[in-house]
Amino acid sequence: MNSIAFVRLTEEQKQDLGNQANSAGMTLSELIRNRALNQPVPSHTDAINGKKIDQLGRMLRHLYPKGKSWASAEDRKLYWKTIVELQRTSKMLRGEK
């Protein structure tokens, strides 16, 4: 970041925004920036679940059998599609594009 903007808030507003930022696992600056730019503010629960889903996707990818004899081509495509869907869902929950 190379520019600073100042915002006037009451103590109550600042405290409320601080609580929201803590709940989302973000800094106050990140929360205000995301809100001002209409970017998603994922909840802390969504961020945690997104990370866990991402871990599951990585584990599945790691366990993906190397040989082709374990399943048909269609089954392998379905397996890989599941991994891609887990990654997409994880990013969505974490507020990433």
C-alpha positions as CSV (number, residue, x, y, z in Angstrom):
1,M,0.0,0.0,0.0
2,N,1.3,3.4,-0.8
3,S,-1.5,5.7,0.2
4,I,-3.3,6.4,3.5
5,A,-6.8,7.6,3.9
6,F,-8.2,8.9,7.2
7,V,-11.7,8.1,8.3
8,R,-13.6,9.7,11.2
9,L,-15.5,7.3,13.4
10,T,-17.0,7.4,16.8
11,E,-15.3,5.2,19.4
12,E,-18.4,3.0,19.3
13,Q,-18.2,2.6,15.5
14,K,-14.4,1.9,15.7
15,Q,-15.0,-0.7,18.4
16,D,-17.8,-2.3,16.4
17,L,-15.7,-2.5,13.2
18,G,-12.8,-3.8,15.2
19,N,-15.0,-6.6,16.6
20,Q,-16.2,-7.4,13.0
21,A,-12.6,-7.5,11.8
22,N,-11.6,-9.9,14.7
23,S,-14.5,-12.1,13.9
24,A,-13.5,-12.3,10.2
25,G,-9.8,-12.9,11.2
26,M,-8.8,-9.6,9.5
27,T,-7.2,-6.3,10.5
28,L,-9.4,-3.3,10.8
29,S,-7.7,-1.8,7.7
30,E,-8.4,-4.9,5.7
31,L,-12.1,-4.9,6.8
32,I,-12.6,-1.3,5.9
33,R,-10.7,-1.6,2.6
34,N,-12.7,-4.7,1.5
35,R,-16.0,-3.0,2.5
36,A,-15.1,0.2,0.7
37,L,-14.2,-1.7,-2.5
38,N,-17.2,-4.0,-2.3
39,Q,-15.0,-7.0,-1.9
40,P,-16.1,-10.0,0.2
41,V,-15.5,-10.1,3.9
42,P,-15.5,-13.8,4.7
43,S,-16.4,-14.8,8.2
44,H,-13.8,-16.4,10.4
45,T,-15.7,-19.7,10.2
46,D,-15.7,-19.5,6.4
47,A,-12.0,-18.9,6.4
48,I,-11.3,-21.8,8.7
49,N,-13.6,-24.1,6.7
50,G,-12.0,-22.9,3.4
51,K,-8.6,-23.9,4.7
52,K,-9.8,-27.3,5.8
53,I,-11.5,-28.0,2.5
54,D,-8.3,-26.9,0.8
55,Q,-6.3,-29.4,2.9
56,L,-8.7,-32.1,1.9
57,G,-8.2,-31.3,-1.7
58,R,-4.5,-31.4,-1.3
59,M,-4.7,-34.8,0.4
60,L,-6.9,-36.2,-2.3
61,R,-4.5,-34.9,-5.0
62,H,-1.5,-36.5,-3.1
63,L,-3.4,-39.8,-2.8
64,Y,-4.4,-39.7,-6.5
65,P,-3.1,-43.1,-7.9
66,K,-0.3,-42.7,-10.4
67,G,-1.2,-45.8,-12.5
68,K,-4.1,-45.9,-14.9
69,S,-5.2,-49.4,-14.0
70,W,-7.0,-48.4,-10.8
71,A,-10.1,-46.9,-12.5
72,S,-11.7,-46.2,-15.8
73,A,-11.0,-42.9,-17.6
74,E,-14.4,-41.7,-16.6
75,D,-13.8,-42.5,-12.9
76,R,-10.4,-40.7,-13.0
77,K,-12.0,-37.6,-14.6
78,L,-14.7,-37.6,-11.8
79,Y,-12.0,-38.0,-9.1
80,W,-10.1,-35.0,-10.5
81,K,-13.2,-33.0,-11.0
82,T,-13.9,-33.5,-7.3
83,I,-10.5,-32.1,-6.4
84,V,-11.0,-29.1,-8.6
85,E,-14.4,-28.4,-7.0
86,L,-13.0,-28.6,-3.5
87,Q,-10.3,-26.1,-4.5
88,R,-13.0,-23.8,-6.0
89,T,-15.2,-24.0,-2.9
90,S,-12.2,-23.3,-0.6
91,K,-11.3,-20.2,-2.5
92,M,-15.0,-19.0,-2.5
93,L,-15.2,-19.5,1.3
94,R,-12.0,-17.6,1.8
95,G,-13.2,-14.7,-0.3
96,E,-10.7,-15.3,-3.1
97,K,-11.4,-15.2,-6.8
